[in-house]
Each structure stands twice: as C-alpha cells, then as structure tokens.
Amino acid sequence: MSVILENITKSFNKQKVLDNLNLEVKKGEFHVILGPSGEGKSTLLSIISGLIKPDAGKILIDGDIVNDLPPQKRGIGFVFQDFALFPHLTVFENVAYGLKIRSLSNKEIEDKVTFYLEMVGLEKHKDKFPSELSGGQKQRVALARALVIEPKVLLLDEPLSHVDAWQREKLREDLKTIQQKTGITTIYVTHDRLEAILLADKVSVLHQGRIEQTEPPKEIFYQPKTSFVARFVGATNIFKGCIIEIAGERAKFKLDDSNLIFTVKNYPIFKEKKEISLCLHPEKVSLSTVPKEENHFLGEIIDVKFLGMYFRVLIGMENVELEALVPKEQVSLLVPGENVWICFSPEALHPLCGRPCRQPCDLRKCKTENRCH
C-alpha cells in the first residue's frame, strides 16, 4: 500500500519538529528516512501510525485519508528501537499477542506465529523469555510480532540501534530479504547512512522538519543536492565559488577567497559569473608525489587519522582545506608537514542547489532557473 504525507506539521512546546513535510512512499517500496538524531524521524513514524496526531496536514494510506482512524485500524505494523516486548511472555506469546486480541482460533494463531517465527529464524526459541535472548533475537521477535498481523505498512524506528555490531549485519540482510519476500511497504528510520545505502529502494533525507532530498541511494550518495545532504552522506569537501569560463564539456570554477581554479564537468545549470557550490567525496581524491588528472594542486598534509582499512587525510592548499580518504597501503608516504599532490577528475565535482529540493530533479539535465537552483 502506498503512503502519502501532505504538508505535515507538528510542534511540541512551540518548537516546530515537522514543518510542512511532504513524502510519498510507493507500494512495496523499502523507503528509508535518513537524518541525525533530534530531527523528528520518530515523530514522523508515530504520526503515520496514529500514535501522535499532526497539527496540520493529511496522511493517506492506499489513497484513503486516515487522520481520524485509530492506530489499530490503520493496518500498520510498528517495530520500536527498544523492542517493546512483554518480559513476562514467551517469544511465542509475544508474537501471538496481536492475534489474540483479533479473536482468531488457537489453530490459526499457532499456524501464523509458527510461520513468522520461522521467517525470522526463531522457531527454536519460541518458549524462551525476552531476558534469555540477545539484542538481535529480541528485535527478530519484535519484527515477527509486527508482521504476524499482516499489516499494509511496516514501520521500523532505528531497529538496529540496540543490536550488537556483530549481529547487525546479518539482521540487516535478513530484514531486506523478508521485505522482498513479503512485498510489504516499509518505512525505515535511521541515522546510519550505511544502513540507508544497503537497505533502501529510496532514501529521504530529513533536516529541520523537512525532506531535503528523495532519491535512490546511489543518487543520494553521489549526487547530493544540498550542502547538508552532501555532508551527511560523506561528501565533506564543499567549495563555494563562481563559474568563470565555459568551454564545451568543461567549465572553470574559481573558489571564493582563493586563487584556486578547478576544472569541472559542464552542467546545464552553469552560467558564467554564476555563484555556485560544488561537493567532492574524499574517496574521489587521490594523493601522489607527481601531478595527475586535470585537477592537480600542491598541498601540505595537516593531519592523518586512522579509520581501519582507510586513513582520512586533511590537506591544506592556500586558504582551502580538503579531505582525502586513502587506502592504508599509501599511508607510509603521508607525513604531516610534507607536501603532496592533490588530484581529482572534473567529473568528481558535483554541483549543489541553493536550497532543498522538494521534488526529484536531475542536475545533469536541468536547464532552468527553477525551484532549487
């Protein structure tokens, strides 16, 4: 079933949490709401489920306005981040709880509970109590309990945040498999960009009560449209400046407060003397003892930080600082205070909009001075 939110607004103690928010989730879609803590992600799910009423706006499920429907009549399953299991009930009884209040026969309840416990891999743990389970197992119980009522829509609020790291990857894979198997429309809230990239069909980035951008994960990651989205998905190098020349498939971009000039792919939105911001992913930057690529600049290494398989390197050039993400094999060549060539291709630079895009648009094709440029 599709879910549409139109101009949803919600405030608490005069503090606006959601501000005329619009969202569309298509039938059968795994849709991730991505954003930092405190941005209203959980509030958004509670409004969809009916646990909280919006101050304004419409909630539509499968085309029907459900603002006045109580939670139990909206056809929604909800998985909370703190599991919300009954400690005095067994795994089987926790999963069966929603069915018992629906007056199903004991045989129907047993068949349905067994089916969904098998789906989440807990059929052998049905007689255990929550206190005997790991965090990952508790979340599987919560998932089975949400699915057993066969809802139209499944809501998941940071479901992996209280799960041990070693269990998180497997549970994430199983969540995606179960969603694909059931075909249920799923809205998943997280602050973890890796979860969003791995799970989502579509990602909506939430910031200051509004959706900044909605796209498939690859587009969100490589083609962010605002500086907030860019930084949040890891494109930490953001440069403000002006297009000073356009020649065929290339353009020249001069950075503010600097003499540096980048060569960038020519986008249709570019015009000479137009002020614009560009973003650059750290992993798109290579460091070398000799100049490479069309863009190559000599800089000084400021800092090197260990990140496991990679190192994050901070380099200064003129009045600009830039981050590069390099494999550990190269780190022996990187010493703070030493000079290094910074290299990246024109295609690695991507233009940002001036303000959030309320609808999907393609900067590679857009030729108009419209809502977001």
PEFENDA-V377961 format. One record per residue. N is the residue number from 1. RES is the residue in one small letter. PSI is psi in radians with two decimals (NA if undefined). Layout:
BEGIN
n->N res->RES psi->PSI
n->N res->RES psi->PSI
END
This chain:
BEGIN
n->1 res->m psi->2.47
n->2 res->s psi->2.70
n->3 res->v psi->2.21
n->4 res->i psi->2.28
n->5 res->l psi->2.25
n->6 res->e psi->2.00
n->7 res->n psi->0.81
n->8 res->i psi->2.21
n->9 res->t psi->2.41
n->10 res->k psi->2.30
n->11 res->s psi->2.61
n->12 res->f psi->2.16
n->13 res->n psi->0.80
n->14 res->k psi->0.11
n->15 res->q psi->2.02
n->16 res->k psi->2.13
n->17 res->v psi->-0.77
n->18 res->l psi->2.33
n->19 res->d psi->1.64
n->20 res->n psi->0.82
n->21 res->l psi->2.38
n->22 res->n psi->2.41
n->23 res->l psi->2.45
n->24 res->e psi->2.17
n->25 res->v psi->2.11
n->26 res->k psi->2.78
n->27 res->k psi->2.28
n->28 res->g psi->0.08
n->29 res->e psi->2.51
n->30 res->f psi->1.78
n->31 res->h psi->2.15
n->32 res->v psi->2.26
n->33 res->i psi->1.98
n->34 res->l psi->2.35
n->35 res->g psi->2.84
n->36 res->p psi->2.93
n->37 res->s psi->2.54
n->38 res->g psi->0.18
n->39 res->e psi->-0.03
n->40 res->g psi->0.26
n->41 res->k psi->-0.82
n->42 res->s psi->-0.65
n->43 res->t psi->-0.71
n->44 res->l psi->-0.80
n->45 res->l psi->-0.71
n->46 res->s psi->-0.59
n->47 res->i psi->-0.74
n->48 res->i psi->-0.71
n->49 res->s psi->-0.37
n->50 res->g psi->0.04
n->51 res->l psi->-0.45
n->52 res->i psi->2.44
n->53 res->k psi->2.40
n->54 res->p psi->2.72
n->55 res->d psi->-0.52
n->56 res->a psi->2.78
n->57 res->g psi->2.94
n->58 res->k psi->2.52
n->59 res->i psi->2.11
n->60 res->l psi->2.25
n->61 res->i psi->2.08
n->62 res->d psi->0.65
n->63 res->g psi->-0.15
n->64 res->d psi->2.35
n->65 res->i psi->2.19
n->66 res->v psi->0.25
n->67 res->n psi->-0.66
n->68 res->d psi->0.00
n->69 res->l psi->2.40
n->70 res->p psi->2.80
n->71 res->p psi->-0.73
n->72 res->q psi->-0.20
n->73 res->k psi->0.14
n->74 res->r psi->-0.14
n->75 res->g psi->0.76
n->76 res->i psi->2.37
n->77 res->g psi->2.40
n->78 res->f psi->2.19
n->79 res->v psi->2.02
n->80 res->f psi->2.73
n->81 res->q psi->-0.41
n->82 res->d psi->0.35
n->83 res->f psi->-0.81
n->84 res->a psi->0.77
n->85 res->l psi->2.67
n->86 res->f psi->2.02
n->87 res->p psi->-0.43
n->88 res->h psi->-0.02
n->89 res->l psi->2.61
n->90 res->t psi->3.02
n->91 res->v psi->-0.85
n->92 res->f psi->-0.80
n->93 res->e psi->-0.63
n->94 res->n psi->-0.80
n->95 res->v psi->-0.62
n->96 res->a psi->-0.24
n->97 res->y psi->-0.83
n->98 res->g psi->-0.42
n->99 res->l psi->-0.60
n->100 res->k psi->-0.61
n->101 res->i psi->-0.04
n->102 res->r psi->0.14
n->103 res->s psi->0.70
n->104 res->l psi->2.77
n->105 res->s psi->2.80
n->106 res->n psi->-0.65
n->107 res->k psi->-0.76
n->108 res->e psi->-0.73
n->109 res->i psi->-0.82
n->110 res->e psi->-0.74
n->111 res->d psi->-0.80
n->112 res->k psi->-0.79
n->113 res->v psi->-0.77
n->114 res->t psi->-0.73
n->115 res->f psi->-0.81
n->116 res->y psi->-0.50
n->117 res->l psi->-0.66
n->118 res->e psi->-0.66
n->119 res->m psi->-0.66
n->120 res->v psi->0.06
n->121 res->g psi->0.53
n->122 res->l psi->0.31
n->123 res->e psi->-0.48
n->124 res->k psi->-0.08
n->125 res->h psi->0.29
n->126 res->k psi->-0.44
n->127 res->d psi->0.05
n->128 res->k psi->2.78
n->129 res->f psi->2.76
n->130 res->p psi->-0.61
n->131 res->s psi->-0.30
n->132 res->e psi->0.06
n->133 res->l psi->2.71
n->134 res->s psi->2.96
n->135 res->g psi->-0.72
n->136 res->g psi->-0.69
n->137 res->q psi->-0.68
n->138 res->k psi->-0.71
n->139 res->q psi->-0.53
n->140 res->r psi->-0.64
n->141 res->v psi->-0.81
n->142 res->a psi->-0.67
n->143 res->l psi->-0.78
n->144 res->a psi->-0.70
n->145 res->r psi->-0.65
n->146 res->a psi->-0.63
n->147 res->l psi->-0.48
n->148 res->v psi->-0.44
n->149 res->i psi->0.02
n->150 res->e psi->1.09
n->151 res->p psi->2.86
n->152 res->k psi->-0.60
n->153 res->v psi->2.44
n->154 res->l psi->2.20
n->155 res->l psi->2.32
n->156 res->l psi->2.08
n->157 res->d psi->1.75
n->158 res->e psi->0.93
n->159 res->p psi->-0.30
n->160 res->l psi->0.05
n->161 res->s psi->-0.48
n->162 res->h psi->0.36
n->163 res->v psi->2.38
n->164 res->d psi->2.56
n->165 res->a psi->-0.67
n->166 res->w psi->-0.37
n->167 res->q psi->-0.34
n->168 res->r psi->-0.75
n->169 res->e psi->-0.78
n->170 res->k psi->-0.75
n->171 res->l psi->-0.64
n->172 res->r psi->-0.78
n->173 res->e psi->-0.74
n->174 res->d psi->-0.65
n->175 res->l psi->-0.79
n->176 res->k psi->-0.73
n->177 res->t psi->-0.78
n->178 res->i psi->-0.73
n->179 res->q psi->-0.72
n->180 res->q psi->-0.62
n->181 res->k psi->-0.72
n->182 res->t psi->-0.45
n->183 res->g psi->0.29
n->184 res->i psi->2.43
n->185 res->t psi->2.18
n->186 res->t psi->2.29
n->187 res->i psi->2.09
n->188 res->y psi->2.18
n->189 res->v psi->2.35
n->190 res->t psi->2.77
n->191 res->h psi->-0.03
n->192 res->d psi->1.95
n->193 res->r psi->-0.50
n->194 res->l psi->-0.75
n->195 res->e psi->-0.77
n->196 res->a psi->-0.78
n->197 res->i psi->-0.71
n->198 res->l psi->-0.50
n->199 res->l psi->-0.60
n->200 res->a psi->2.54
n->201 res->d psi->-0.71
n->202 res->k psi->2.57
n->203 res->v psi->2.33
n->204 res->s psi->2.17
n->205 res->v psi->2.13
n->206 res->l psi->2.26
n->207 res->h psi->2.24
n->208 res->q psi->0.72
n->209 res->g psi->0.06
n->210 res->r psi->2.79
n->211 res->i psi->2.05
n->212 res->e psi->-0.66
n->213 res->q psi->2.47
n->214 res->t psi->2.09
n->215 res->e psi->2.93
n->216 res->p psi->2.71
n->217 res->p psi->-0.74
n->218 res->k psi->-0.72
n->219 res->e psi->-0.69
n->220 res->i psi->-0.74
n->221 res->f psi->-0.83
n->222 res->y psi->-0.29
n->223 res->q psi->0.96
n->224 res->p psi->2.61
n->225 res->k psi->-0.23
n->226 res->t psi->2.82
n->227 res->s psi->-0.60
n->228 res->f psi->-0.86
n->229 res->v psi->-0.77
n->230 res->a psi->-0.89
n->231 res->r psi->-0.68
n->232 res->f psi->-0.55
n->233 res->v psi->0.08
n->234 res->g psi->0.01
n->235 res->a psi->1.28
n->236 res->t psi->-0.26
n->237 res->n psi->1.88
n->238 res->i psi->2.20
n->239 res->f psi->2.27
n->240 res->k psi->2.45
n->241 res->g psi->-2.68
n->242 res->c psi->2.44
n->243 res->i psi->2.10
n->244 res->i psi->-0.23
n->245 res->e psi->2.47
n->246 res->i psi->2.21
n->247 res->a psi->1.74
n->248 res->g psi->-2.15
n->249 res->e psi->0.04
n->250 res->r psi->2.68
n->251 res->a psi->2.73
n->252 res->k psi->2.32
n->253 res->f psi->2.08
n->254 res->k psi->2.24
n->255 res->l psi->2.52
n->256 res->d psi->2.54
n->257 res->d psi->0.57
n->258 res->s psi->2.74
n->259 res->n psi->0.04
n->260 res->l psi->2.41
n->261 res->i psi->2.14
n->262 res->f psi->2.55
n->263 res->t psi->2.25
n->264 res->v psi->2.65
n->265 res->k psi->2.43
n->266 res->n psi->1.99
n->267 res->y psi->2.61
n->268 res->p psi->-0.47
n->269 res->i psi->-0.21
n->270 res->f psi->2.42
n->271 res->k psi->2.57
n->272 res->e psi->2.45
n->273 res->k psi->0.14
n->274 res->k psi->2.27
n->275 res->e psi->2.41
n->276 res->i psi->2.86
n->277 res->s psi->2.49
n->278 res->l psi->2.59
n->279 res->c psi->2.72
n->280 res->l psi->2.10
n->281 res->h psi->2.40
n->282 res->p psi->-0.58
n->283 res->e psi->-0.19
n->284 res->k psi->-0.04
n->285 res->v psi->2.28
n->286 res->s psi->2.59
n->287 res->l psi->2.42
n->288 res->s psi->2.78
n->289 res->t psi->-0.20
n->290 res->v psi->2.65
n->291 res->p psi->2.44
n->292 res->k psi->2.99
n->293 res->e psi->3.00
n->294 res->e psi->-0.57
n->295 res->n psi->1.98
n->296 res->h psi->2.27
n->297 res->f psi->2.48
n->298 res->l psi->2.22
n->299 res->g psi->3.03
n->300 res->e psi->2.29
n->301 res->i psi->2.17
n->302 res->i psi->-0.75
n->303 res->d psi->2.63
n->304 res->v psi->2.16
n->305 res->k psi->2.37
n->306 res->f psi->2.24
n->307 res->l psi->0.43
n->308 res->g psi->-1.91
n->309 res->m psi->-0.28
n->310 res->y psi->2.88
n->311 res->f psi->2.41
n->312 res->r psi->2.14
n->313 res->v psi->2.22
n->314 res->l psi->2.19
n->315 res->i psi->2.45
n->316 res->g psi->2.44
n->317 res->m psi->2.10
n->318 res->e psi->-2.18
n->319 res->n psi->0.30
n->320 res->v psi->2.43
n->321 res->e psi->2.51
n->322 res->l psi->2.49
n->323 res->e psi->2.45
n->324 res->a psi->2.53
n->325 res->l psi->1.97
n->326 res->v psi->2.61
n->327 res->p psi->2.70
n->328 res->k psi->-0.42
n->329 res->e psi->-0.41
n->330 res->q psi->-0.14
n->331 res->v psi->-0.43
n->332 res->s psi->-0.38
n->333 res->l psi->-0.12
n->334 res->l psi->1.89
n->335 res->v psi->2.19
n->336 res->p psi->2.37
n->337 res->g psi->-0.33
n->338 res->e psi->2.71
n->339 res->n psi->2.64
n->340 res->v psi->2.62
n->341 res->w psi->2.25
n->342 res->i psi->2.16
n->343 res->c psi->2.41
n->344 res->f psi->2.69
n->345 res->s psi->2.75
n->346 res->p psi->-0.59
n->347 res->e psi->-0.29
n->348 res->a psi->-0.35
n->349 res->l psi->2.35
n->350 res->h psi->2.32
n->351 res->p psi->2.56
n->352 res->l psi->2.67
n->353 res->c psi->2.89
n->354 res->g psi->-0.45
n->355 res->r psi->2.93
n->356 res->p psi->2.48
n->357 res->c psi->2.13
n->358 res->r psi->-0.29
n->359 res->q psi->2.69
n->360 res->p psi->2.42
n->361 res->c psi->2.80
n->362 res->d psi->1.90
n->363 res->l psi->-0.37
n->364 res->r psi->-0.40
n->365 res->k psi->-0.39
n->366 res->c psi->2.30
n->367 res->k psi->0.13
n->368 res->t psi->2.68
n->369 res->e psi->1.33
n->370 res->n psi->-2.65
n->371 res->r psi->-0.46
n->372 res->c psi->0.05
n->373 res->h psi->NA
END
